[in-house]
């Protein structure tokens, strides 16, 4: 027979777990509502899956009187908080940190209480174990199955999980990557002369007498001009295979850097704006006077007349630079744009630039936007994208613009590899 003291101790152990359930559930409800307001189904589904798993683990801990099980919420919650938040730009997913903190405190306090008072565990209800197992195993099986299916298909997709295997192998007759040095200026600071380097991909069989479409491809914070094609050579292999298998036409790809020596180290955002001057005045003339593009002349007229054959894309801060310096700063020279995992551009800035007298009449052939469901940049991208579509009549979702969200992808090269794969099949 249980004594009143024993019941009190048991209620105390259960109470700690129950309080954790209530707090974690409240945070979950708030976050689900916030994600629903973003009006993107896949991120919402992704969030709901994690929250269901968290609550099932909490229920299991409560029913079994084993507060230590709450560590299975605290650790993943902390990891998700780190993955989906970035101090410099967004803290949209602070709820994961709150849930992790609640679970950790409850796990430690509940375990101490349990050991101190020798509260015995008990058998949990079988349905909780079964549902948890089904959701966890089913989710992992769906993830692995979807990834395997993506690797086997032959076309791009909005929610693609992996690049098909046939585009992921080195190509026997692949293109080459050359290093190009050019002179520019420190446009964001003192206007001094600077020598910089870019890398240029030339397709297999490059013919200087043939005109080629050209894509300028920019890296993100902390990387260099070597990132896209040299350090992450899987991107070059993919481009080689897409061309060799006739999926895309041969093209030239240029990978520059927005960095200018050590300038603006404390405020890199300045470089996302000043890069437009370097691009227009120095980089494009250096590249397109040496390699065969559709620009008849390397001046304003030549670049403007050939804009339909020129694209620009970037990842993370490179995506921000794509907005600030290219879509908003060089719409007369480019008509195809890609922004992967980055935005941070207000509706007012779009209105002041692309709808100005200088750029208001140029067509926008395509704007491709992408992110991952676990990417810290996703919420801001969704909000900025919605604002842009609302004010810009030249962009119509599903016609000449698209926002792809990749399942279970974070702010990572895996996501950007998928983005490049899809983007290359949208342009030109």
SULURCOR-V287109 format. One record per backbone hydrogen bond with DSSP energy under -1.0 kcal/mol. NH is the residue of the N-H (numbers start at 0). CO is the residue of the C=O. E is the energy in kcal/mol with one decimal. If there is no record, write none. Layout:
# SULURCOR-V287109
NH & CO & E
NH & CO & E
This chain:
# SULURCOR-V287109
6 & 2 & -2.5
7 & 3 & -2.1
8 & 4 & -2.2
9 & 5 & -2.5
10 & 6 & -2.9
11 & 7 & -2.0
12 & 8 & -2.0
13 & 9 & -2.6
14 & 10 & -2.7
15 & 11 & -1.6
16 & 12 & -1.3
17 & 13 & -2.8
18 & 14 & -2.6
19 & 15 & -1.8
20 & 16 & -2.2
21 & 17 & -2.3
22 & 18 & -2.4
23 & 19 & -2.7
24 & 20 & -2.6
25 & 21 & -2.2
26 & 22 & -2.1
27 & 23 & -2.1
28 & 24 & -2.4
29 & 25 & -2.2
30 & 26 & -2.6
31 & 27 & -2.6
32 & 28 & -2.2
33 & 29 & -2.3
34 & 30 & -2.6
35 & 31 & -2.3
36 & 32 & -1.7
38 & 35 & -1.4
43 & 39 & -1.3
44 & 40 & -2.6
45 & 41 & -2.6
46 & 42 & -2.4
47 & 43 & -2.6
48 & 44 & -2.1
49 & 45 & -1.7
50 & 46 & -2.5
51 & 47 & -2.5
52 & 48 & -2.0
53 & 49 & -2.6
54 & 50 & -2.4
55 & 51 & -2.2
56 & 52 & -2.2
57 & 53 & -2.2
58 & 54 & -2.5
59 & 55 & -2.2
60 & 56 & -2.4
61 & 57 & -2.3
62 & 58 & -3.0
63 & 59 & -2.0
65 & 60 & -1.9
68 & 65 & -2.1
69 & 66 & -2.2
70 & 67 & -1.8
71 & 68 & -2.0
72 & 69 & -1.8
73 & 69 & -2.2
74 & 70 & -2.4
76 & 72 & -2.2
77 & 73 & -2.2
78 & 74 & -2.2
79 & 75 & -2.8
80 & 76 & -2.2
81 & 77 & -2.3
82 & 78 & -2.2
83 & 79 & -2.6
85 & 89 & -3.2
89 & 85 & -2.4
93 & 90 & -1.0
95 & 92 & -1.4
97 & 93 & -2.0
98 & 94 & -2.7
99 & 95 & -2.4
100 & 96 & -2.6
101 & 97 & -2.6
102 & 98 & -2.5
103 & 99 & -2.4
104 & 100 & -2.5
105 & 101 & -2.6
106 & 102 & -2.4
107 & 103 & -2.5
108 & 104 & -3.0
109 & 105 & -2.5
110 & 106 & -1.8
111 & 107 & -2.5
112 & 108 & -2.5
113 & 109 & -2.5
114 & 110 & -2.7
115 & 111 & -2.6
116 & 112 & -2.3
118 & 113 & -1.8
121 & 63 & -1.7
128 & 124 & -1.3
129 & 125 & -2.6
130 & 126 & -2.8
131 & 127 & -2.4
132 & 128 & -2.5
133 & 129 & -2.7
134 & 130 & -2.7
135 & 131 & -2.6
136 & 132 & -2.8
137 & 133 & -2.5
138 & 134 & -2.2
139 & 135 & -2.3
140 & 136 & -2.6
141 & 137 & -2.5
142 & 138 & -2.3
143 & 139 & -2.7
144 & 140 & -2.8
145 & 141 & -2.8
146 & 142 & -2.3
147 & 143 & -2.4
148 & 144 & -2.3
149 & 145 & -2.5
150 & 146 & -2.1
152 & 148 & -1.2
159 & 156 & -1.2
164 & 150 & -2.8
166 & 163 & -2.0
167 & 164 & -2.0
175 & 201 & -2.3
177 & 199 & -3.0
179 & 197 & -3.3
181 & 195 & -2.3
183 & 193 & -3.2
185 & 191 & -2.0
186 & 184 & -1.8
188 & 185 & -1.3
190 & 185 & -2.4
193 & 183 & -2.7
195 & 181 & -2.6
197 & 179 & -2.9
198 & 254 & -1.8
199 & 177 & -3.0
200 & 252 & -3.6
201 & 175 & -3.0
205 & 202 & -1.4
209 & 206 & -2.3
211 & 291 & -1.0
213 & 308 & -2.2
214 & 251 & -2.8
215 & 310 & -2.5
216 & 253 & -3.5
217 & 312 & -2.7
222 & 219 & -1.7
226 & 223 & -1.8
229 & 225 & -1.8
230 & 225 & -2.6
231 & 226 & -1.5
234 & 231 & -2.0
236 & 232 & -2.5
237 & 233 & -1.9
238 & 234 & -2.3
239 & 235 & -2.9
240 & 236 & -2.3
241 & 237 & -2.7
242 & 238 & -2.2
243 & 239 & -2.9
244 & 240 & -2.5
245 & 242 & -1.6
246 & 241 & -2.0
247 & 241 & -1.5
251 & 212 & -2.6
252 & 200 & -1.6
253 & 214 & -2.9
254 & 198 & -3.0
262 & 259 & -2.3
266 & 263 & -1.1
269 & 266 & -1.6
270 & 267 & -1.4
273 & 269 & -2.3
274 & 270 & -1.5
275 & 272 & -1.2
276 & 273 & -1.1
277 & 273 & -1.2
278 & 274 & -3.0
279 & 275 & -2.5
280 & 276 & -2.8
281 & 277 & -2.0
282 & 277 & -2.8
283 & 278 & -2.4
285 & 281 & -2.0
286 & 282 & -2.6
287 & 283 & -2.9
288 & 284 & -1.1
290 & 286 & -2.4
298 & 296 & -1.2
302 & 298 & -2.8
303 & 299 & -2.3
304 & 300 & -2.5
306 & 303 & -1.1
308 & 305 & -2.1
309 & 306 & -1.7
310 & 213 & -2.6
311 & 335 & -2.0
312 & 215 & -2.4
313 & 337 & -1.6
314 & 217 & -1.5
315 & 339 & -2.7
317 & 314 & -2.8
319 & 315 & -1.9
320 & 316 & -2.3
321 & 317 & -1.8
322 & 318 & -1.9
323 & 319 & -2.9
324 & 320 & -2.9
326 & 321 & -2.9
327 & 322 & -2.6
329 & 325 & -2.8
332 & 329 & -1.8
333 & 329 & -1.3
334 & 309 & -1.7
335 & 309 & -1.0
336 & 365 & -2.6
337 & 311 & -1.8
338 & 367 & -2.8
339 & 313 & -2.7
340 & 369 & -2.7
349 & 345 & -1.9
350 & 346 & -2.5
351 & 347 & -2.3
352 & 348 & -1.4
354 & 349 & -1.0
355 & 352 & -1.9
359 & 355 & -2.5
361 & 358 & -1.4
364 & 334 & -1.2
365 & 334 & -1.5
366 & 399 & -1.9
367 & 336 & -2.9
368 & 401 & -2.8
369 & 338 & -1.9
370 & 403 & -1.7
372 & 405 & -2.3
373 & 408 & -2.6
374 & 371 & -1.7
377 & 374 & -1.4
380 & 376 & -2.3
381 & 377 & -2.7
382 & 378 & -2.0
383 & 379 & -2.7
384 & 380 & -2.8
385 & 381 & -2.1
386 & 382 & -1.9
387 & 383 & -2.3
388 & 384 & -2.5
389 & 385 & -1.7
390 & 386 & -1.4
391 & 387 & -2.1
394 & 391 & -1.4
397 & 400 & -2.8
398 & 395 & -2.3
399 & 395 & -1.8
401 & 366 & -1.7
403 & 368 & -2.8
405 & 370 & -2.8
408 & 405 & -1.4
411 & 409 & -2.1
415 & 411 & -1.8
416 & 412 & -2.3
417 & 413 & -1.6
418 & 414 & -2.2
419 & 415 & -2.5
420 & 416 & -2.0
421 & 417 & -2.3
422 & 418 & -3.0
423 & 419 & -2.5
425 & 422 & -2.1
426 & 422 & -1.4
